[in-house]
Amino acid sequence: MSDANNGPILRAEGLSVRFTAPGGRVARAVDGVNIDLAPGEILALAGESGCGKTTLARTLLGLERPTEGSVSYEGRPLRYSARALKAHRRAVQLVLQDPTGALNPRHTVYDAVAEGLRIHGIHDNERDRVAAALSRAGLRPPEKFFLAYPHELSGGQRQRVVIAGALVLDPQVIIADEPVASLDASVRGEILALLLRLRDELGLAAIVVTHDLGLAWNIADRIAVMYLGRVVEDGPVDEVLIDPRHPYTRALVSVLPNSTITESIVLAGEPPDATQVPRGCRFHPRCHVLAGGSAAEAGVADQCRTEDLPALITSDQRQAACHYVAAHIPTSTTPTSPSPA
């Protein structure tokens, strides 16, 4: 809960982002999303490539402007003037997945980390601020790295420089897009441990964008699973991944090592296309529950094919946007998530 207003530090309400794709088709990249991030919380945004998680993250950063809905930080709506966006991006910092691409090969580590300070006009104690950020990111002693160039560093060290570049502005939120995807397995655990330590020591909240549910299980407090622009399941990470409710989440979890789901569930059909959102539940063309007849037995097959469904809050405060789940698990209130035709 936010210190300022006893609410989330970052919130999206009814958020939609649409793009015009080649041929004039409209891509519904993010479609009626409601999501909250509490101070000090780590939230994983998970799903297949193309599900909308990176577009959602960019919109929370202010890098994309929503077609509908709003983003708020500490209870205040995000405004899109140059001045307001600059202030927002100081408080909500991005960590990219590819440190090699994120770092200018001609800049020293010192200049790479100091760049944010210079952009934001922060000139006092620059050297001390850069040193402190590098130290927090695990590059010690920091002075040893000041004059190094990216090609002289390991992949893990380059990612730590990128993280230091975010930390130097003292943000309250970090949004990390696949932060360990380009790293060797031996280094991934170190970077994940660093993010957890930063949360514990600095109170940082974080959104981690990932297709890897195993990573989410190791680092996140809560997980939001996205499919075709919509959050289809949301809840505490251990509960969602041990007892997934939405058929899409169950399929993703079924292939994890030591999964609680005894049979591997193969996703049928093609990956989602944001320009062709099907009528009804957007997952129904690939749904094993519908294909296997369980939805028909529950009397919801027609609804699956014809009625879109925003996420339902179940009796234990988890959410799952699924007619079959709604028929089996008691639900309370329904969020006012837009349900575009």
N, C-alpha and C positions, 0 to 999 in steps of 0.2 A: 504494500500500500504506500502511496506517495506521502512523503512528509508534509507536502504543501496542502493537500486537500483530501487526504485519507483515501485516495483512489489510485488507479494505475498511473505509472509514469509515462507510458506511451499507449495510445489507443487508436484503433481504426474502427469506424462505425459506418456500416453500409457501404464499404469501400468497393468501387468498381473502376477498372481501368480497361479501356477499349482502344484498339489500334485498327487502322485500315491496312489490311493485308494486300498483297499483290492480287490484282483482279478486282479490287474494290470490295472484297469481303471484309466483314468486321470480325476482328478477333477479340473475344471476351477473355482477356488474360487474367484479370481478377474480377470476380463477379459476386458482389454482395457480401463482402467479408466483414465480420465483426471479430476483433481480437484485442486482448489486453495484455500488457506486460507490466508486472509489478516491480517496484524497486528491488534490486538484488536478485531477481529471478533470471534463470536461464531457460529460454523457450526455444525448442527446436521446431523449425518449419520443415516438414518432410514430405516427400512425394517424388514421383517419377519426373524425369526431365519434361519440361513443357507444361507442368501442372500450375504454374503461376507463382511459385514461391519466390523466385528472384525478382519478378516484377512487383510483388507485394513488398519485399524488402526495400527495393528502390523507392517505392512510393512512401514508405514510412520514413525514409531518409530525406524526402523532399526532392529526389532526383527525377521522379515522375509525378505529374499532376493528375489527381484522380478525375475520372469522368463524372463520377457520382460519389457521394459520401464524404467523409472527412477524416483527417488525422489530427490528433491532439497530443500535446506534450505537457505534462504536469497540469492537465485540466484545461489548457489553453489551446484553441484551434490553431493549427499551422496556417500561417499566411504565406503568400507566395511572392511578396516583394523581395527584391535582392537582399535588403537588409535583414528581413525576417528569416529568409532561408539561410543566410550566412550564420546567424545566431543559432538556428536549429542544428545546422551541421557541425557546429562546435560542440553542442551538447550530445548529439547522436552521431557517432563516428562509424565509418565503414572500414572493415578489414577485408581485403580482396583475397581470392583463393590462390592467385598465382603471384607470389612475391617477386619473381623475376620480371614479370610484366608490370608490376606496380611500382618498381623502383627504377629511376632513371640511371642507366649505367654510367653516366658521366658525373653523377653526384656522389659525394662521399656519404657515409652513414650520417655524419653530423648534419650535412645539408638536407638529407632526406627527412630526418626527424624534425629539423628546425623549420622546414617548409611551411607546416601548418601555422606555427607561431607567426611567421612573416606574413602569411596571407591574412591572418586575423589582426595584424598590427600589434602584436604583443612583443615588445622589444626589451622589457626589463628582465634581467637574469637569464638571458637566453641559454648560456652555457650550462648553468645549473639545472634549468628545466630539461634540456636535452639529456644531460647526464642522469637525472632522476628517472626520466622515461625509459632510457636504455636499461638502467638498473632494474626497474620494475619488470621489464620484459625479459630479464634473465641474462642480459649481456653485461657481464662484470669482469674486471672493472670497466666502466663505460668508456673511459678515456682511451682504452686500448682499441676501441672500434671507431673512434671519431674520424680518422683519416682513411679508413678502409673503403674500398669500392665493392659494389654488390658481387662482382665476379670473384672476389677474394673470399667470399663467405660460403658456408654450406647452405643447403636449402632451409634447414631449420633456423639458422641464424638470420637468413634473409626474412623469413616470416616473423621473427622476433623484432626485426627492424621495422617492418610494416606495423606491427602491433604497437611498438614504441611511438611511431608517428601518430597513431590514434591517441595514445595515452598522454602525449605531451600537452594536449589541450584540456586535460582533466574532464573528459566527458562523463555523463551519467549512464549512457547506453552505448554499447558496441553492437553493431550488426555485422556478423562474420559470414561471408558467402563461401561455403565449402572451404573452411579455413585450413584443412589438412589434406585436401584432395590431391594436391601436387607433391606431397611429401612422402618419403619412404616410411614404411610401417614402423620402423624403429624410432622415428622422430615424432610420429603422430601423437603418441601418448604423452610426450613431453609438452607439446603445444596445448593439448587438451588440459593437462594438469596446470599449465600456466593460466589458462582462462579461468579455471576453477579457483586458483589462488587469487587472481585479480578480483574475482567476485567476493571472496571471503575477506580480503585485505582492504579493498577500496569500496566495497558495496556496489560494484558495477552490475547493472543489468545487461543481459545480452540476448540477442536473437541469433541463433545459429542455423543457417540455411544448409540443408543436407539431404542427399538421397539415401544416406546410410543410417538405417535405424539402429544398428549397433553403436554407432557414434552417438546418436541421440540418447540411447540408454545410458551410456557412460558419462554424459556431461549435463544433460538437461534435467530441470525440475518438472517441466511440462512439455507436452508435444502437441502440435497442431498438424494434422495430416491433411494435405491438400490434394484435390483431384479436379482437373479441368476448371481452375479458377475459384473453386469453392473449398472452404474448410469443411471436411466431411466428418472429422472426429477430433476431439480436443479434450485433454484431461491430464492428470498426473502421469508422468512418463512410465513409471513402473506399472501402474494400473492399466494403461492403454496397451502397453506392449506385452504384458502378461495375460490380459484378458481383453483383446481387441473386440470391438462390437461391429463396426462397419465392415461389410464384406471386403472392401478394398484394403483396409488396414489388416484384416486377417490374412489376405493374400500376401501382403508385403512381409508380415511377421512370420508366416509359415516357412519361409526359406531361411530364416535366421538359424544359426547353430543353437542347439538347446532350446528351440522354440517350444512353447507349451501347446502349440497346435500340432497334432500328431501326423497329419497328412500335408504334403506340399500342395499348395493351390496354385495352379498355373493360370495367369491372367490371359483370357482369350481375347482375340481381336487385336486391333491396332492401337497404339498409344493414342492418347487424346489429342484432338485437334480443336484449338480454341475458336476456329471459325465455323465449326460444325457441332455446336452443343446440342445434344439430342433432346427431344421432348421428354418430359417426365424426369425421373432420377437420372442425372447425367452419367452415372456409372452403370445403368442397367444393361447396355449392350455387352458388357464384359463381365457381368455379375454371375458368379457360380451359384449363388443362392437362388436366383431367378431361373437359371438354366437347369438346376437340379430339381426344381419343382417345390422347394421348401416355401418359396414366396406364395405359390399358388395354394399350398396347403394352409398357409396362414391367412389366405384371403386378401392378399395385398398385391398380387401380380399385376392387376390392371392399374393400380395406383403407381406401381413402379414404372410402368411404361407411359403414363399420361400425366402424372402430377409431380411437379418439382417440389422439393422439400427442404426448407431451411433446417439448420441444426436444431434438434430438440434437446433440451436439458433434461437428463434423466434424474431420477430421485436422488442419486448420489452426486449430482452436480457435474457429471460428465456430459459431453455432447456427442451426438452421432446423427448425421443427416441420412436416415435410412428408414423406409416404411416398415421393413421387416423388424428392425430393432424397436421401432415405436410400437409394434404389435406385441412384442414380447417383454419389454421392460417398462415399468411405470414411468411416466414423464410428468414434469411439472410445466413451467412456463415455456413458451416458444419465443425466442428472440425475434425482433422485428427486422430480420434480414431480408433485403429485397429479393424478390423471386421473379426475375425478368422473364418475359414470355420468349 
